[in-house]
Amino acid sequence: MVPEAALVIGALFVLALDIAYGRRRTLESRLYIAVITGTVAVVAAMYGAFSSGLADSVFGGALILDELTMATRLGVLVLAWITLTLAGSTARLRHPAEFVAIVLFATAGFTLMAAAHQLLVAFVALELASLSLYILAGFDKSKPESAEAALKYFLFGGMSAAFLLFGFSLIYGLTGSIELHEISAHLAGHPPTPLLSVALVMVLVAFGFKAAAAPFHLWAPDVYEGAPVSSSALIASASKLAGLTLFVRLLWPGFGPGAGNVSTAAGAPGWLAIVACLSAASLLLGNFAALAQPNLRRLLAYSAIAHAGVMLLGVIAAGDAGNGPLFYYVFTYGIATIGAFGVIAVIERTSPCQRITDLAGLYRRSPLLTGCLAIYILSLAGIPPLAGFFGKFTVFAAALNLGGLAGPAGWLAILAIFLSAVALYYYLIVLKQALVCPAPVAPSAAPSSSVPDRIPVPPDAAIVLVFAALLLLLLGLFPSVLLRIF
């Protein structure tokens, strides 16, 4: 529990330090002090995650410290560090210490989700993270869009939490246990019942909300658009990684005997069939809806829905191929997405960056931001040699290994491969604006003003954006660095 303890103590220390010494300082200096303190807490949590070691069971089976736990903890901590750094260099917050503290509380929920091996701990960890994210979504009180995003996120999230808790209650009533290994043993020794099917459907509803999978995606476009940029980055990256890890742990080690079969054309009833339907719906809706989006953040939101379809394909394949392909895909997707939001945040310091056309002429205003954005977008599109390509390759290969093209998993993989070409089109629209299109000039502007003003990039933001871009390149060239963990 060292990672969680370090994050919670760090959050409380950030608040105490701001109350004691920060009220007489400017907002900018308060933000930097809070970010530095939060970064120290994140580094301490990383040390705790490294030093915890591996164990099959901790606290009587409530937690598990396996390779997936360690990798996910370190992954969400890296993504949280990037979020804090971008907030420190780009955000204009009225309450900076509170923002950093809530980010640390959310990260503590993420790390606990990664280790949860019991229904009660899983629910508490998920709610700690979710409640923090609802606050972060509505943190910009000067924007009505932020309040709307937080309200929609809270309403959908509260409903999904109710479904999850009701499903957990039914599973406890049917099996007499909240321990995943005991639930698995009971399900393996008893035939499935209609009530069990209802419970699993309820759990999958909550799963679909957390992954922003269709048809439970309706909150995502508004939250991505209205929330502060740093909040959107954390929701789109670390939240996805921790949520997918938690539900893979619940579905396979816990509810694995009720999975069914999607590797053959005949198939067998089980929750795998529902996940396959959610994956197909997310792929279709996300990719085709993104084609019509003029708003950059909403395009990233529908892109996230499409990527959720591929992630669900990785969940299907995890029972046979293990957790490596899914973790690699979600982690590298998180880095690319948080980097894209970081570029938006830096641009918004000097000019609006809501519509895709706001990126026009970026290659002249900031070559650094343009190069980083190109790497992030091309990785999301799955272009080699970036990590996004190998992430899709591993997930598709794992799905095809289930039964080739003979079953629903194979058809789903082919659908995902086809729709990757559709995704490439709208990603290239973004790059066209940044790399090719000139910046618009007002009719009354003087000829000398046709050269747009350069965008100043804070040094810490430049360091973290370049770090994320290099990480995508290195993980694409050397994917075994992550996959060998599993």
MARPA-537798 format. One record per residue (C-alpha): residue number from 1; x, z, y. Coordinates in steps of 0.02 Angstrom, whole numbers. Layout:
N
{NUM; {X; Z; Y}}
...
This chain:
486
{1; {0; 0; 0}}
{2; {150; -9; 117}}
{3; {96; -176; 193}}
{4; {-78; -112; 235}}
{5; {-9; 54; 300}}
{6; {118; -34; 411}}
{7; {-15; -147; 486}}
{8; {-141; -8; 519}}
{9; {-10; 109; 594}}
{10; {55; -36; 698}}
{11; {-120; -73; 764}}
{12; {-147; 109; 813}}
{13; {25; 116; 894}}
{14; {-13; -42; 995}}
{15; {-171; 39; 1063}}
{16; {-86; 206; 1099}}
{17; {61; 122; 1186}}
{18; {-56; 19; 1296}}
{19; {-159; 171; 1345}}
{20; {-5; 277; 1384}}
{21; {107; 150; 1472}}
{22; {19; -17; 1489}}
{23; {-119; 17; 1616}}
{24; {3; 11; 1761}}
{25; {78; -155; 1707}}
{26; {19; -335; 1726}}
{27; {-86; -417; 1591}}
{28; {59; -532; 1546}}
{29; {182; -390; 1518}}
{30; {51; -291; 1421}}
{31; {24; -440; 1308}}
{32; {209; -462; 1274}}
{33; {232; -277; 1235}}
{34; {83; -282; 1117}}
{35; {144; -441; 1031}}
{36; {319; -370; 1006}}
{37; {247; -210; 933}}
{38; {130; -309; 822}}
{39; {273; -418; 763}}
{40; {372; -263; 713}}
{41; {222; -205; 611}}
{42; {209; -376; 526}}
{43; {395; -374; 484}}
{44; {377; -199; 411}}
{45; {229; -260; 308}}
{46; {335; -406; 244}}
{47; {468; -283; 189}}
{48; {335; -181; 101}}
{49; {268; -335; 12}}
{50; {443; -381; -46}}
{51; {487; -205; -104}}
{52; {322; -166; -192}}
{53; {377; -257; -349}}
{54; {258; -320; -483}}
{55; {133; -216; -581}}
{56; {-16; -261; -689}}
{57; {-118; -114; -628}}
{58; {-109; 6; -481}}
{59; {-225; 152; -438}}
{60; {-315; 144; -605}}
{61; {-344; -44; -597}}
{62; {-409; -51; -418}}
{63; {-261; -158; -363}}
{64; {-147; -281; -451}}
{65; {28; -330; -395}}
{66; {65; -496; -478}}
{67; {148; -655; -416}}
{68; {-12; -714; -331}}
{69; {-28; -549; -238}}
{70; {150; -554; -174}}
{71; {143; -737; -124}}
{72; {-25; -718; -35}}
{73; {29; -561; 56}}
{74; {186; -645; 121}}
{75; {88; -803; 163}}
{76; {-45; -716; 268}}
{77; {89; -612; 354}}
{78; {184; -769; 403}}
{79; {24; -847; 470}}
{80; {-19; -687; 564}}
{81; {156; -685; 643}}
{82; {131; -864; 702}}
{83; {-39; -816; 775}}
{84; {34; -668; 870}}
{85; {178; -772; 938}}
{86; {61; -909; 999}}
{87; {-53; -778; 1078}}
{88; {94; -700; 1168}}
{89; {149; -864; 1244}}
{90; {-17; -951; 1277}}
{91; {-164; -832; 1283}}
{92; {-245; -765; 1441}}
{93; {-331; -607; 1378}}
{94; {-415; -468; 1476}}
{95; {-380; -343; 1337}}
{96; {-214; -395; 1257}}
{97; {-178; -236; 1159}}
{98; {-351; -236; 1081}}
{99; {-329; -418; 1030}}
{100; {-163; -385; 943}}
{101; {-232; -228; 859}}
{102; {-382; -322; 789}}
{103; {-269; -461; 725}}
{104; {-169; -327; 633}}
{105; {-328; -249; 562}}
{106; {-386; -420; 502}}
{107; {-216; -450; 422}}
{108; {-227; -282; 334}}
{109; {-393; -341; 262}}
{110; {-311; -504; 206}}
{111; {-168; -415; 117}}
{112; {-290; -298; 32}}
{113; {-397; -446; -23}}
{114; {-242; -520; -104}}
{115; {-217; -366; -213}}
{116; {-399; -319; -248}}
{117; {-439; -307; -433}}
{118; {-604; -214; -425}}
{119; {-773; -261; -351}}
{120; {-782; -114; -230}}
{121; {-605; -138; -162}}
{122; {-636; -325; -147}}
{123; {-793; -297; -43}}
{124; {-713; -167; 71}}
{125; {-561; -279; 101}}
{126; {-670; -430; 136}}
{127; {-777; -335; 261}}
{128; {-625; -261; 350}}
{129; {-560; -437; 377}}
{130; {-730; -513; 417}}
{131; {-781; -384; 548}}
{132; {-614; -407; 634}}
{133; {-637; -596; 637}}
{134; {-811; -581; 712}}
{135; {-737; -484; 858}}
{136; {-593; -605; 878}}
{137; {-714; -752; 884}}
{138; {-804; -677; 1034}}
{139; {-652; -605; 1121}}
{140; {-656; -723; 1271}}
{141; {-796; -643; 1371}}
{142; {-781; -771; 1511}}
{143; {-844; -913; 1399}}
{144; {-1024; -922; 1339}}
{145; {-963; -1032; 1196}}
{146; {-858; -887; 1131}}
{147; {-1008; -771; 1127}}
{148; {-1111; -905; 1039}}
{149; {-972; -930; 910}}
{150; {-960; -744; 876}}
{151; {-1149; -726; 858}}
{152; {-1164; -871; 736}}
{153; {-1012; -812; 638}}
{154; {-1082; -635; 629}}
{155; {-1256; -689; 574}}
{156; {-1193; -807; 439}}
{157; {-1060; -682; 386}}
{158; {-1182; -538; 376}}
{159; {-1299; -641; 268}}
{160; {-1158; -693; 152}}
{161; {-1101; -512; 138}}
{162; {-1277; -464; 86}}
{163; {-1275; -599; -48}}
{164; {-1105; -542; -109}}
{165; {-1152; -359; -119}}
{166; {-1317; -397; -205}}
{167; {-1225; -505; -331}}
{168; {-1096; -368; -361}}
{169; {-1237; -242; -386}}
{170; {-1319; -352; -518}}
{171; {-1153; -378; -607}}
{172; {-1122; -191; -608}}
{173; {-1296; -162; -677}}
{174; {-1271; -291; -814}}
{175; {-1095; -241; -866}}
{176; {-1086; -57; -819}}
{177; {-917; -78; -732}}
{178; {-836; -134; -570}}
{179; {-666; -166; -654}}
{180; {-631; -351; -677}}
{181; {-554; -337; -850}}
{182; {-701; -235; -913}}
{183; {-824; -358; -837}}
{184; {-732; -502; -923}}
{185; {-734; -411; -1091}}
{186; {-922; -378; -1076}}
{187; {-962; -557; -1030}}
{188; {-857; -622; -1175}}
{189; {-951; -514; -1300}}
{190; {-1129; -544; -1239}}
{191; {-1230; -704; -1217}}
{192; {-1266; -755; -1036}}
{193; {-1431; -698; -963}}
{194; {-1537; -770; -820}}
{195; {-1498; -616; -716}}
{196; {-1312; -647; -736}}
{197; {-1338; -826; -675}}
{198; {-1427; -759; -521}}
{199; {-1282; -638; -488}}
{200; {-1151; -774; -504}}
{201; {-1248; -889; -387}}
{202; {-1254; -750; -257}}
{203; {-1067; -724; -270}}
{204; {-1037; -911; -253}}
{205; {-1144; -916; -96}}
{206; {-1027; -790; -15}}
{207; {-879; -887; -84}}
{208; {-944; -1047; -5}}
{209; {-963; -963; 164}}
{210; {-787; -893; 162}}
{211; {-714; -1062; 116}}
{212; {-826; -1154; 243}}
{213; {-890; -1262; 101}}
{214; {-1049; -1366; 120}}
{215; {-1191; -1321; 132}}
{216; {-1128; -1152; 195}}
{217; {-1020; -1230; 331}}
{218; {-1137; -1223; 481}}
{219; {-1040; -1086; 568}}
{220; {-871; -1174; 562}}
{221; {-886; -1310; 698}}
{222; {-955; -1188; 828}}
{223; {-828; -1053; 788}}
{224; {-680; -1173; 790}}
{225; {-740; -1242; 957}}
{226; {-795; -1084; 1047}}
{227; {-675; -949; 989}}
{228; {-509; -920; 1078}}
{229; {-375; -1036; 1010}}
{230; {-275; -897; 927}}
{231; {-431; -830; 844}}
{232; {-479; -1002; 779}}
{233; {-303; -1024; 711}}
{234; {-311; -860; 614}}
{235; {-486; -898; 548}}
{236; {-433; -1071; 491}}
{237; {-271; -1018; 406}}
{238; {-243; -839; 346}}
{239; {-428; -808; 317}}
{240; {-438; -960; 202}}
{241; {-283; -909; 104}}
{242; {-340; -730; 75}}
{243; {-520; -781; 37}}
{244; {-470; -912; -92}}
{245; {-352; -790; -176}}
{246; {-487; -657; -187}}
{247; {-618; -771; -261}}
{248; {-500; -854; -384}}
{249; {-461; -678; -444}}
{250; {-646; -637; -458}}
{251; {-698; -800; -540}}
{252; {-563; -824; -672}}
{253; {-501; -651; -729}}
{254; {-670; -570; -694}}
{255; {-807; -699; -727}}
{256; {-702; -820; -831}}
{257; {-812; -808; -988}}
{258; {-957; -877; -886}}
{259; {-859; -1024; -817}}
{260; {-929; -1160; -930}}
{261; {-840; -1327; -944}}
{262; {-818; -1478; -829}}
{263; {-677; -1565; -922}}
{264; {-790; -1676; -1029}}
{265; {-937; -1788; -988}}
{266; {-1056; -1675; -1084}}
{267; {-994; -1518; -1000}}
{268; {-1065; -1344; -1023}}
{269; {-1170; -1235; -907}}
{270; {-1076; -1108; -802}}
{271; {-1015; -1072; -627}}
{272; {-887; -1214; -636}}
{273; {-1028; -1340; -619}}
{274; {-1088; -1256; -458}}
{275; {-911; -1254; -387}}
{276; {-894; -1439; -430}}
{277; {-1055; -1477; -334}}
{278; {-995; -1376; -184}}
{279; {-830; -1471; -190}}
{280; {-914; -1642; -192}}
{281; {-1033; -1595; -50}}
{282; {-890; -1528; 56}}
{283; {-784; -1683; 29}}
{284; {-924; -1801; 76}}
{285; {-996; -1706; 224}}
{286; {-829; -1651; 297}}
{287; {-746; -1820; 296}}
{288; {-892; -1926; 355}}
{289; {-947; -1801; 489}}
{290; {-770; -1793; 557}}
{291; {-774; -1980; 590}}
{292; {-903; -1956; 728}}
{293; {-822; -1808; 817}}
{294; {-755; -1837; 994}}
{295; {-712; -1652; 1011}}
{296; {-540; -1609; 942}}
{297; {-582; -1435; 883}}
{298; {-742; -1490; 798}}
{299; {-644; -1628; 713}}
{300; {-525; -1495; 644}}
{301; {-677; -1395; 588}}
{302; {-753; -1539; 489}}
{303; {-579; -1578; 425}}
{304; {-572; -1398; 363}}
{305; {-736; -1424; 271}}
{306; {-663; -1577; 186}}
{307; {-506; -1481; 140}}
{308; {-617; -1344; 70}}
{309; {-680; -1473; -55}}
{310; {-502; -1502; -115}}
{311; {-472; -1314; -122}}
{312; {-625; -1294; -233}}
{313; {-553; -1428; -345}}
{314; {-398; -1318; -356}}
{315; {-509; -1171; -402}}
{316; {-583; -1273; -544}}
{317; {-409; -1319; -607}}
{318; {-339; -1143; -589}}
{319; {-406; -1089; -757}}
{320; {-295; -1217; -844}}
{321; {-152; -1253; -723}}
{322; {-133; -1079; -648}}
{323; {-134; -1025; -467}}
{324; {20; -1121; -409}}
{325; {-62; -1285; -354}}
{326; {-203; -1197; -261}}
{327; {-88; -1075; -171}}
{328; {32; -1213; -120}}
{329; {-109; -1318; -51}}
{330; {-196; -1179; 46}}
{331; {-35; -1108; 118}}
{332; {32; -1275; 178}}
{333; {-140; -1321; 246}}
{334; {-140; -1157; 342}}
{335; {30; -1193; 420}}
{336; {-24; -1367; 476}}
{337; {-189; -1306; 547}}
{338; {-116; -1158; 640}}
{339; {16; -1274; 711}}
{340; {-116; -1396; 773}}
{341; {-210; -1254; 859}}
{342; {-45; -1196; 932}}
{343; {-18; -1366; 1013}}
{344; {-195; -1358; 1085}}
{345; {-159; -1183; 1153}}
{346; {-1; -1238; 1242}}
{347; {-87; -1390; 1319}}
{348; {-233; -1284; 1380}}
{349; {-114; -1181; 1486}}
{350; {-105; -1325; 1611}}
{351; {-249; -1444; 1572}}
{352; {-408; -1455; 1467}}
{353; {-389; -1500; 1284}}
{354; {-563; -1510; 1211}}
{355; {-592; -1694; 1179}}
{356; {-477; -1804; 1076}}
{357; {-451; -1913; 1230}}
{358; {-372; -1763; 1318}}
{359; {-219; -1796; 1210}}
{360; {-191; -1966; 1292}}
{361; {-15; -1984; 1359}}
{362; {48; -1829; 1270}}
{363; {206; -1922; 1218}}
{364; {257; -1933; 1401}}
{365; {200; -1759; 1452}}
{366; {286; -1667; 1309}}
{367; {388; -1756; 1174}}
{368; {411; -1589; 1084}}
{369; {224; -1557; 1068}}
{370; {195; -1737; 1018}}
{371; {323; -1731; 878}}
{372; {257; -1566; 811}}
{373; {76; -1625; 821}}
{374; {121; -1784; 726}}
{375; {197; -1682; 584}}
{376; {46; -1567; 574}}
{377; {-81; -1708; 576}}
{378; {15; -1815; 450}}
{379; {30; -1665; 335}}
{380; {-158; -1635; 346}}
{381; {-182; -1819; 305}}
{382; {-69; -1804; 153}}
{383; {71; -1922; 205}}
{384; {238; -1903; 112}}
{385; {363; -1824; 122}}
{386; {267; -1683; 207}}
{387; {196; -1534; 114}}
{388; {16; -1593; 130}}
{389; {52; -1741; 17}}
{390; {127; -1638; -122}}
{391; {-12; -1509; -105}}
{392; {-144; -1642; -137}}
{393; {-38; -1718; -275}}
{394; {-25; -1553; -370}}
{395; {-211; -1514; -354}}
{396; {-265; -1689; -405}}
{397; {-143; -1691; -552}}
{398; {-205; -1521; -611}}
{399; {-386; -1581; -602}}
{400; {-349; -1741; -696}}
{401; {-257; -1643; -830}}
{402; {-419; -1553; -873}}
{403; {-488; -1705; -962}}
{404; {-430; -1863; -876}}
{405; {-568; -1969; -804}}
{406; {-689; -1925; -943}}
{407; {-770; -1776; -859}}
{408; {-839; -1717; -691}}
{409; {-669; -1645; -641}}
{410; {-590; -1816; -659}}
{411; {-729; -1901; -560}}
{412; {-712; -1767; -426}}
{413; {-525; -1798; -413}}
{414; {-554; -1985; -392}}
{415; {-685; -1950; -257}}
{416; {-561; -1837; -166}}
{417; {-424; -1970; -177}}
{418; {-543; -2103; -107}}
{419; {-600; -1992; 36}}
{420; {-419; -1954; 81}}
{421; {-414; -2133; 146}}
{422; {-566; -2096; 254}}
{423; {-480; -1940; 319}}
{424; {-326; -2041; 363}}
{425; {-431; -2144; 484}}
{426; {-490; -2000; 593}}
{427; {-319; -1917; 587}}
{428; {-241; -2079; 650}}
{429; {-366; -2081; 794}}
{430; {-291; -1916; 851}}
{431; {-114; -1982; 835}}
{432; {-161; -2143; 925}}
{433; {-214; -2043; 1077}}
{434; {-57; -1936; 1076}}
{435; {71; -2072; 1035}}
{436; {1; -2236; 1102}}
{437; {-135; -2217; 1233}}
{438; {-77; -2189; 1413}}
{439; {-143; -2043; 1511}}
{440; {-293; -2088; 1621}}
{441; {-261; -2094; 1807}}
{442; {-393; -2059; 1939}}
{443; {-440; -2213; 2043}}
{444; {-391; -2127; 2205}}
{445; {-223; -2067; 2140}}
{446; {-63; -2132; 2217}}
{447; {43; -2253; 2114}}
{448; {179; -2122; 2093}}
{449; {55; -2007; 2007}}
{450; {35; -2127; 1860}}
{451; {173; -2028; 1774}}
{452; {82; -1873; 1710}}
{453; {151; -1700; 1742}}
{454; {255; -1628; 1602}}
{455; {181; -1486; 1502}}
{456; {290; -1329; 1506}}
{457; {313; -1257; 1333}}
{458; {356; -1070; 1326}}
{459; {516; -1040; 1225}}
{460; {434; -928; 1095}}
{461; {293; -1054; 1069}}
{462; {421; -1194; 1052}}
{463; {517; -1094; 921}}
{464; {365; -1056; 816}}
{465; {294; -1233; 827}}
{466; {460; -1309; 774}}
{467; {474; -1179; 636}}
{468; {302; -1228; 568}}
{469; {345; -1413; 575}}
{470; {512; -1388; 485}}
{471; {425; -1279; 355}}
{472; {303; -1419; 315}}
{473; {446; -1542; 297}}
{474; {553; -1427; 189}}
{475; {410; -1375; 76}}
{476; {366; -1559; 55}}
{477; {544; -1601; 5}}
{478; {569; -1445; -102}}
{479; {397; -1392; -168}}
{480; {474; -1295; -311}}
{481; {524; -1160; -185}}
{482; {342; -1102; -190}}
{483; {285; -1166; -359}}
{484; {424; -1078; -455}}
{485; {347; -911; -402}}
{486; {205; -947; -523}}
